[in-house]
Amino acid sequence: SHEFWPGDKITVAGLTGSLSESTPWHPLTQFSPSAFAADGAWTQGTGTLILIVSSPVQNFSFAVRLINPRSPTAGVKPLLEAHGSIPIAALQLATAVLGAGTA
C-alpha cells in the first residue's frame, strides 16, 4: 500500500488517439474518495492526464470521459505512475481503452 499526499501527481499516459481536445481543466466524472481536485490536466497529443492529489489517501478510483477515435482500433493500454512524496514507476494497465466499443 502507498499513501499519497497533497501535491503528489498521478499520471495516466498513453491514452493516444482520443479526440478530446487538450485542456488544463478536464473534468473527472467520478472519483472516490475526494482525493483529487475535480479536474485533471489533459494533453491530447501525448494522451496524458495528470491528476493532483488534494488530500491524503491510500486507495482511490477515478473516471474520466474521453472521445474515442473515429475509426475502430484495438485500443491502448495506458501507463499509470506517481510523482511526489514517494515516486512509483510506470505500470501498464491490463485493460485496453479508447478502442472500438470501449468507453
C-alpha positions in Angstrom: 0.0 0.0 0.0 1.2 3.5 -0.8 0.0 6.8 0.8 -0.4 9.8 -1.5 -0.1 13.3 -0.1 -1.4 16.7 -1.2 0.6 17.9 -4.2 1.6 14.4 -5.4 0.8 13.9 -9.1 -0.8 10.8 -10.6 -0.1 10.5 -14.3 -2.0 8.3 -16.8 -0.1 8.3 -20.1 -0.5 6.6 -23.4 -4.2 7.5 -24.0 -3.4 8.3 -27.6 -6.0 8.5 -30.3 -8.6 10.4 -28.2 -10.4 13.2 -30.0 -10.8 15.1 -26.7 -9.1 18.5 -27.0 -6.3 19.5 -24.6 -7.3 21.4 -21.5 -5.8 22.2 -18.1 -9.2 21.5 -16.5 -10.6 18.2 -17.9 -13.3 17.2 -15.6 -13.2 13.9 -13.7 -16.6 12.2 -13.9 -16.2 10.2 -10.8 -13.7 9.9 -8.0 -13.5 8.3 -4.6 -12.7 9.4 -2.0 -12.3 13.1 -2.6 -8.6 12.7 -3.1 -8.3 14.9 -6.2 -9.4 18.2 -7.4 -12.4 17.9 -9.7 -10.3 18.4 -12.8 -7.2 16.9 -14.3 -4.8 18.4 -16.9 -5.4 16.6 -20.3 -2.9 16.8 -23.2 -4.4 15.3 -26.4 -1.2 15.0 -28.4 0.6 12.8 -25.9 -2.6 11.2 -24.5 -1.6 12.2 -20.9 -3.9 13.0 -18.0 -2.3 14.5 -14.8 -4.2 14.5 -11.5 -3.1 16.4 -8.4 -3.8 14.8 -5.0 -5.6 17.2 -2.8 -5.9 15.2 0.5 -4.0 12.2 1.9 -5.2 8.9 0.5 -4.1 5.3 0.1 -6.8 3.8 -2.1 -8.7 5.7 -4.8 -10.6 5.4 -8.0 -11.5 7.9 -10.7 -13.2 8.0 -14.1 -12.8 10.5 -17.0 -14.7 10.8 -20.3 -12.6 10.9 -23.4 -13.9 10.8 -27.0 -12.9 7.6 -28.9 -11.2 7.8 -32.2 -13.4 8.0 -35.3 -12.0 4.7 -36.8 -12.2 1.4 -34.9 -9.0 0.5 -33.1 -7.8 -2.2 -30.8 -7.5 0.5 -28.1 -4.5 1.3 -26.0 -3.2 0.1 -22.6 -2.1 3.2 -20.7 0.6 3.6 -18.1 -0.1 4.8 -14.6 2.7 6.4 -12.5 3.1 8.7 -9.5 5.4 11.6 -8.8 5.8 13.2 -5.4 6.5 12.1 -1.8 7.4 8.5 -3.0 7.6 8.1 -6.7 6.0 5.0 -8.3 7.4 3.8 -11.7 5.1 3.5 -14.6 2.8 0.4 -14.6 0.9 -0.7 -17.7 -2.9 -1.2 -17.1 -4.2 -4.6 -18.2 -7.3 -3.4 -20.0 -7.3 -1.6 -23.3 -9.3 1.7 -23.5 -10.2 4.1 -26.3 -10.9 1.4 -28.8 -14.0 0.3 -30.7 -16.8 -0.4 -28.2 -14.9 1.0 -25.2 -15.9 3.9 -23.1 
